[in-house]
Amino acid sequence: MRPWWIDSILCAALSSIAPSGGAAPGGDGYCAWEVQDFAIDQPLCGLRGDPARGRALAADSHGGNCLACHQMPIDEEAFHGTVGPPLHGIGARYSEGQIRLRIVDEQQINPMTIMPGFYSDPAKANRMAGEYWGKTFLTAQQVEDLVTYLVSLK
């Protein structure tokens, strides 16, 4: 059993992430995805990611906020979390599709995770505040940017 204060820290860190205003390019809605062999092989909405944008998003406390839980090779940021696994070399350990699934909905792999589904189907969400209802935490483009950055970490 983990100490109570860990959940408090995680809630504070995750609450700083504001869900996106839309999921597909242009805010046109959510793009469905399919899991096969613990991976989402096709890029969301057919988009291509940019590793520089992905790196910036990973460090952004109002964006991906990956550093709240993970250690990453982003040396200019002082705080790195230790709740999640370190992401150094993740691109050598997992395929692009496996990384995408972990960002989109880690609960598909580990139902006990505290990591939110950053691109989970908003129609299946529950316990969401009214202004966040029907939205994803990250856009499809932001997910693809993060995937491209993480794949580059060999």
Residue frames as qw, qx, qy, qz and C-alpha x, y, z in Angstrom:
[[0.000, 0.889, 0.458, 0.000, 0.00, 0.00, 0.00],
 [0.436, 0.386, -0.032, 0.812, 1.42, 3.38, -0.94],
 [0.192, -0.355, -0.453, 0.795, 1.46, 6.29, 1.51],
 [0.192, 0.798, 0.541, -0.181, -1.50, 8.72, 1.34],
 [0.067, -0.791, 0.122, 0.595, 0.72, 11.65, 0.37],
 [0.293, -0.112, 0.729, 0.609, 1.72, 10.03, -2.92],
 [0.191, 0.609, 0.742, 0.208, -1.88, 10.13, -4.10],
 [0.053, -0.887, -0.237, 0.392, -2.09, 13.79, -3.03],
 [0.218, -0.552, 0.447, 0.669, 0.99, 14.67, -5.07],
 [0.257, 0.153, 0.820, 0.488, -0.30, 12.74, -8.07],
 [0.132, 0.771, 0.622, -0.042, -3.69, 14.40, -7.91],
 [0.084, -0.850, 0.015, 0.520, -2.05, 17.82, -7.79],
 [0.247, -0.364, 0.633, 0.637, 0.27, 17.01, -10.68],
 [0.212, 0.313, 0.844, 0.381, -2.43, 15.49, -12.87],
 [0.097, 0.812, 0.527, -0.234, -4.93, 18.25, -12.12],
 [0.103, -0.678, 0.206, 0.698, -2.55, 20.75, -13.71],
 [0.167, -0.004, 0.783, 0.600, -3.17, 19.05, -17.05],
 [0.479, 0.399, 0.232, -0.747, -6.13, 20.63, -18.77],
 [0.614, 0.303, 0.716, 0.139, -8.00, 18.43, -21.24],
 [0.188, -0.045, 0.482, 0.855, -7.84, 19.54, -24.84],
 [0.428, 0.361, 0.153, -0.814, -10.61, 21.43, -26.55],
 [0.839, 0.387, -0.084, -0.373, -10.82, 18.78, -29.24],
 [0.781, -0.292, 0.531, 0.153, -9.15, 15.57, -30.22],
 [0.729, 0.381, 0.424, 0.379, -8.84, 15.55, -33.98],
 [0.342, -0.010, 0.190, 0.920, -7.08, 18.13, -36.12],
 [0.157, -0.321, -0.293, -0.887, -9.14, 21.29, -36.10],
 [0.296, -0.010, 0.613, -0.732, -11.16, 20.10, -33.09],
 [0.569, 0.046, -0.477, -0.668, -13.46, 18.02, -35.32],
 [0.888, -0.263, 0.015, -0.377, -13.83, 15.22, -32.80],
 [0.603, -0.476, 0.639, -0.030, -12.30, 12.05, -31.53],
 [0.582, 0.450, -0.618, -0.277, -10.42, 9.62, -33.80],
 [0.937, -0.246, 0.155, -0.191, -11.02, 6.00, -32.88],
 [0.151, 0.626, -0.765, -0.001, -8.02, 3.71, -32.45],
 [0.957, -0.046, -0.188, -0.216, -7.55, -0.05, -32.34],
 [0.376, -0.638, 0.666, -0.089, -5.32, -2.17, -30.11],
 [0.951, 0.210, -0.218, -0.070, -3.62, -5.24, -31.54],
 [0.839, 0.045, -0.324, 0.435, -0.93, -7.16, -29.66],
 [0.490, -0.692, -0.230, 0.477, -0.66, -4.47, -26.95],
 [0.302, -0.215, 0.259, 0.892, 0.01, -1.71, -29.48],
 [0.426, 0.798, 0.304, -0.300, -1.74, 0.94, -31.55],
 [0.657, -0.015, 0.441, 0.610, 0.22, 0.62, -34.76],
 [0.294, 0.641, 0.418, 0.573, -1.50, 3.34, -36.79],
 [0.168, 0.003, -0.226, 0.960, -0.90, 7.01, -35.94],
 [0.136, 0.608, 0.632, -0.461, -3.97, 8.72, -34.51],
 [0.377, 0.816, 0.208, -0.385, -5.98, 10.45, -37.24],
 [0.792, 0.466, 0.169, 0.356, -3.16, 9.59, -39.69],
 [0.038, -0.987, 0.144, -0.060, -0.99, 12.35, -38.21],
 [0.751, 0.268, -0.327, 0.507, 2.79, 12.64, -38.09],
 [0.543, -0.794, -0.163, 0.221, 4.51, 13.74, -34.93],
 [0.346, 0.784, -0.275, 0.436, 7.28, 16.27, -34.39],
 [0.746, -0.207, -0.482, 0.410, 9.91, 15.25, -31.79],
 [0.217, 0.206, -0.253, 0.920, 10.75, 18.85, -30.80],
 [0.488, -0.401, -0.106, -0.768, 7.10, 19.60, -30.03],
 [0.836, -0.285, -0.462, -0.081, 6.86, 16.27, -28.20],
 [0.577, 0.001, -0.469, 0.669, 9.85, 17.09, -26.00],
 [0.080, -0.276, 0.146, -0.947, 8.42, 20.51, -25.16],
 [0.676, -0.360, -0.289, -0.574, 5.04, 18.95, -24.36],
 [0.781, -0.174, -0.561, 0.213, 6.63, 16.32, -22.08],
 [0.409, -0.026, -0.408, 0.816, 8.21, 19.10, -20.00],
 [0.214, -0.378, -0.133, -0.891, 5.15, 21.40, -20.04],
 [0.031, 0.119, 0.816, -0.565, 3.38, 21.33, -16.67],
 [0.496, 0.378, 0.282, -0.729, 0.19, 22.48, -18.42],
 [0.599, 0.396, -0.510, -0.473, 0.55, 20.03, -21.30],
 [0.789, 0.074, -0.608, -0.053, 1.73, 16.43, -21.19],
 [0.454, -0.701, 0.370, -0.408, 3.38, 16.98, -17.81],
 [0.899, 0.103, -0.422, 0.057, 5.30, 13.70, -18.15],
 [0.355, 0.415, -0.572, 0.613, 7.94, 14.97, -15.72],
 [0.565, -0.485, 0.214, -0.632, 5.39, 14.96, -12.90],
 [0.930, -0.208, 0.215, -0.212, 5.76, 11.17, -12.76],
 [0.937, 0.223, 0.066, 0.260, 8.73, 10.16, -14.92],
 [0.387, -0.651, 0.364, 0.542, 12.45, 10.80, -15.11],
 [0.708, 0.652, 0.244, 0.121, 13.42, 11.87, -18.63],
 [0.628, -0.050, 0.145, 0.763, 16.47, 13.19, -20.46],
 [0.068, 0.852, 0.240, 0.461, 15.27, 16.78, -20.11],
 [0.626, -0.129, -0.384, 0.667, 18.15, 18.15, -18.04],
 [0.058, 0.353, -0.034, 0.933, 17.04, 21.81, -18.01],
 [0.614, -0.538, -0.221, -0.534, 14.05, 20.89, -15.83],
 [0.082, -0.499, 0.702, -0.501, 14.89, 20.49, -12.15],
 [0.609, -0.098, 0.612, -0.494, 12.03, 18.25, -10.98],
 [0.513, 0.151, -0.749, -0.392, 11.52, 14.76, -12.34],
 [0.786, -0.299, 0.173, -0.514, 8.98, 12.40, -10.80],
 [0.035, 0.362, -0.930, 0.061, 9.71, 8.91, -9.58],
 [0.685, 0.089, 0.496, -0.526, 6.22, 7.39, -9.46],
 [0.867, 0.464, 0.032, -0.181, 6.33, 6.11, -13.05],
 [0.866, -0.071, 0.243, 0.432, 9.22, 4.30, -14.70],
 [0.173, -0.629, 0.319, 0.688, 12.15, 6.31, -16.10],
 [0.714, 0.638, 0.234, -0.169, 11.70, 6.99, -19.82],
 [0.033, -0.715, 0.613, 0.335, 15.39, 7.08, -20.76],
 [0.027, -0.273, 0.916, 0.294, 15.85, 4.64, -23.65],
 [0.611, 0.279, 0.570, -0.474, 12.14, 3.85, -24.00],
 [0.620, 0.601, -0.231, -0.448, 12.47, 3.94, -27.80],
 [0.266, 0.433, -0.859, -0.059, 14.87, 0.98, -27.59],
 [0.227, -0.019, 0.896, -0.382, 12.53, -1.02, -25.33],
 [0.462, 0.504, 0.642, -0.347, 9.17, -0.50, -27.01],
 [0.338, 0.351, 0.607, 0.628, 7.87, -0.12, -30.54],
 [0.103, -0.131, -0.107, -0.980, 6.16, 3.04, -31.74],
 [0.550, -0.365, -0.534, -0.528, 2.77, 1.33, -31.43],
 [0.618, -0.374, -0.617, 0.312, 3.48, 0.13, -27.89],
 [0.237, -0.124, -0.253, 0.930, 4.50, 3.64, -26.83],
 [0.282, -0.248, -0.320, -0.870, 1.37, 5.09, -28.46],
 [0.609, -0.447, -0.619, -0.215, -0.89, 2.73, -26.50],
 [0.519, -0.313, -0.518, 0.604, 0.83, 3.63, -23.23],
 [0.033, -0.039, -0.065, 0.997, 0.15, 7.32, -23.83],
 [0.408, -0.249, -0.477, -0.737, -3.35, 6.86, -25.20],
 [0.767, -0.413, -0.019, -0.490, -4.64, 4.48, -22.51],
 [0.118, 0.464, -0.834, 0.275, -2.16, 2.75, -20.18],
 [0.629, -0.116, 0.555, -0.532, -5.08, 0.96, -18.50],
 [0.859, 0.339, -0.237, -0.301, -5.27, -1.30, -21.57],
 [0.592, 0.389, -0.656, 0.261, -1.94, -2.74, -20.38],
 [0.297, -0.037, -0.728, 0.617, -2.08, -2.16, -16.62],
 [0.324, -0.666, -0.539, -0.402, -5.62, -1.75, -15.24],
 [0.578, -0.661, -0.347, 0.331, -4.19, -0.71, -11.85],
 [0.471, 0.200, 0.018, 0.859, -2.16, 2.22, -13.20],
 [0.079, -0.745, -0.374, 0.547, -2.69, 5.74, -11.94],
 [0.164, -0.198, 0.427, 0.867, -1.58, 7.15, -15.31],
 [0.515, 0.528, 0.328, -0.590, -4.53, 8.79, -17.03],
 [0.592, 0.376, 0.608, 0.371, -5.54, 7.85, -20.54],
 [0.113, -0.470, 0.103, 0.869, -4.38, 10.94, -22.43],
 [0.357, 0.188, -0.470, -0.785, -6.48, 10.04, -25.48],
 [0.185, 0.216, 0.940, -0.189, -9.13, 7.71, -24.08],
 [0.086, -0.475, -0.678, -0.554, -12.54, 7.65, -25.71],
 [0.120, -0.131, 0.319, -0.931, -14.34, 10.61, -24.09],
 [0.660, -0.225, -0.346, -0.628, -17.68, 8.83, -24.51],
 [0.786, -0.200, -0.577, 0.097, -16.50, 6.25, -21.98],
 [0.225, 0.304, -0.477, 0.793, -15.28, 8.77, -19.40],
 [0.503, -0.702, -0.487, -0.133, -16.83, 9.10, -16.00],
 [0.544, -0.684, -0.206, 0.440, -16.27, 11.38, -13.03],
 [0.434, 0.233, 0.187, 0.850, -15.32, 14.34, -15.25],
 [0.010, 0.522, 0.291, -0.802, -16.04, 17.95, -14.36],
 [0.498, 0.707, 0.446, -0.231, -18.65, 19.51, -16.66],
 [0.254, 0.868, -0.251, -0.346, -16.24, 21.70, -18.66],
 [0.118, -0.500, 0.824, 0.238, -14.06, 18.66, -19.40],
 [0.702, 0.219, 0.641, -0.220, -16.85, 16.33, -20.46],
 [0.755, 0.604, 0.255, -0.025, -16.41, 14.90, -23.96],
 [0.278, 0.881, -0.381, 0.028, -12.76, 15.97, -24.29],
 [0.913, 0.034, -0.235, 0.332, -9.44, 14.17, -24.30],
 [0.533, -0.728, 0.033, 0.431, -6.48, 15.28, -22.18],
 [0.246, -0.461, 0.489, 0.698, -4.28, 15.65, -25.26],
 [0.647, 0.567, -0.099, -0.500, -5.11, 16.15, -28.92],
 [0.952, 0.216, 0.182, 0.121, -4.26, 13.45, -31.45],
 [0.504, 0.757, -0.229, 0.346, -1.46, 15.71, -32.73],
 [0.284, -0.754, 0.488, -0.336, 0.00, 16.11, -29.25],
 [0.900, -0.202, 0.381, -0.069, -0.05, 12.34, -28.73],
 [0.859, 0.447, 0.056, 0.242, 1.77, 11.82, -32.02],
 [0.188, 0.842, -0.351, 0.363, 4.33, 14.49, -31.10],
 [0.569, -0.593, 0.513, -0.249, 5.00, 12.71, -27.79],
 [0.959, 0.079, 0.269, 0.031, 5.21, 9.32, -29.49],
 [0.677, 0.662, -0.127, 0.297, 7.75, 10.62, -32.01],
 [0.079, -0.804, 0.463, -0.365, 9.86, 12.16, -29.25],
 [0.733, -0.423, 0.487, -0.215, 9.77, 9.05, -27.06],
 [0.944, 0.295, 0.117, 0.092, 10.61, 6.76, -29.98],
 [0.461, 0.772, -0.295, 0.322, 13.74, 8.88, -30.51],
 [0.409, -0.707, 0.504, -0.281, 14.98, 8.09, -26.97],
 [0.892, 0.217, -0.397, -0.013, 17.18, 5.11, -27.79]]
